[in-house]
Structure formats: C-alpha cells, structure tokens
Amino acid sequence: MTQTAPSAVRPAVVTPELYLSVQQFYARHMQAVDDDNAEVWADDYTEDAEFDTDALPAPLFGRGTILARLAKAGAALAEQGVTRRHLMSMLTVHPESPDSAEGDVGADAGDGADGGEPVVRQVRTRSSFLVLHSSPGTPTTVFRSGIWEDTLVRSEGGPWRMRRRRVVGDGAAHGAERGVAYGSAAVGPAQGSAQGPAR
C-alpha cells in the first residue's frame, strides 16, 4: 500500500495583503506619535518590547518604560509648541517564524498545509525615516534621518505590535558614544531635553 506524504508547509511570501497590513500599522502608529496620542502608540508595543536607539545611552525595555520615556519627550515638545512629523519610506517586509533563527523565513506550524497562504505571525522590517521639526514662526527643518529595523508580531486575528525597534541615525561617527552621537539632537534620560529620540 502506497503511503501519501504529508503536505509540506509552503514558505511564507510577502503578499499584497501582508505588505499593506504592515504599512497600515506604521501609518497609524506614526500618526499617533505625531498627534501625541500616547494611549494609541504605546499599545503598538508588546509588553516585553525593546526600543534600542543610538540617541539614548542604553536600550529601553518593556512597554511601560518606553511609554514613560517617550511620553516625557513628547510633553516637553508640546510645551514649546514644537511639531514633529515622521516620514517613512523604502519599507521592506521579511516574514519569519517566531521561533526561528534570525533570517529564517516561514510561518506558524500547520499554516498553509491546506494549500492556502501561510499565516504570517512575525515579520522583520527595514525602512528609512525622516523627522521634520517645526516651531512657531520658524521654517520647518530636518531634525533627524536614519533607518528603522523592527520586529513585528501578531496573534491570530490580532493587530501587529512591535516587539523590537532598532533606530540607526545618519551622521553618527563609527563607534561614537551612545547618546552623544548627534550633539544637541540626541539626549539621554537624565538631560531632560525636548530633543528626544526618533520613535
């Protein structure tokens, strides 16, 4: 009797639906940041999220810590009447398995075995960003530019959330000390300046 081999799970691909769902996540997230809507943008991070930017002396761990640090910077900007706009471009999306080694591509076990597209629960993304800075009575200027490298996750039927964000700013000297690589544009938590990190 001939045995039929079990159906192999097809590798996940970047479908238009997947790409648009990630793009929509970022659009909503950055609009909430620019509108200083902390209740919305903070919920876009997982409870155990990591926020790692070379504009701060050390990474931030946990949604509560990220919220406290970035909300403080946002409040200081609002007091000064400063408006920030985050522009994002050149987005690439790489599906991967939540328990895979970095760089492995796939989906949850069992997904796609019936011939449909695998359900992607985790993606790595890379994009370019530009942060514009506007103060009352002054021309809009470029505050910062660089690269965002993120890991996004979602549960079945749930929204995307950020598990890890790495911010790499343009213009920093190789090996420069964290938190001082951009002069007045980059500050650590102890300095209390409104010139907070790009989110």
Sequence and secondary structure as in RCSB ss.txt:
>XXXX:A:sequence
MTQTAPSAVRPAVVTPELYLSVQQFYARHMQAVDDDNAEVWADDYTEDAEFDTDALPAPLFGRGTILARLAKAGA
ALAEQGVTRRHLMSMLTVHPESPDSAEGDVGADAGDGADGGEPVVRQVRTRSSFLVLHSSPGTPTTVFRSGIWED
TLVRSEGGPWRMRRRRVVGDGAAHGAERGVAYGSAAVGPAQGSAQGPAR
>XXXX:A:secstr
               HHHHHHHHHHHHHHHHHHHTT HHHHHTTEEEEEEEEETTSSS EESHHHHHHHHHHHHH
HHHHTT EEEEEEEEEEEEEE TTS TT    STTTTTTSS     EEEEEEEEEEEEE TTS  EEEEEEEEEE
EEE  TT   EEEEEEEEETT  TT  TT TTGGG   TTT  S     
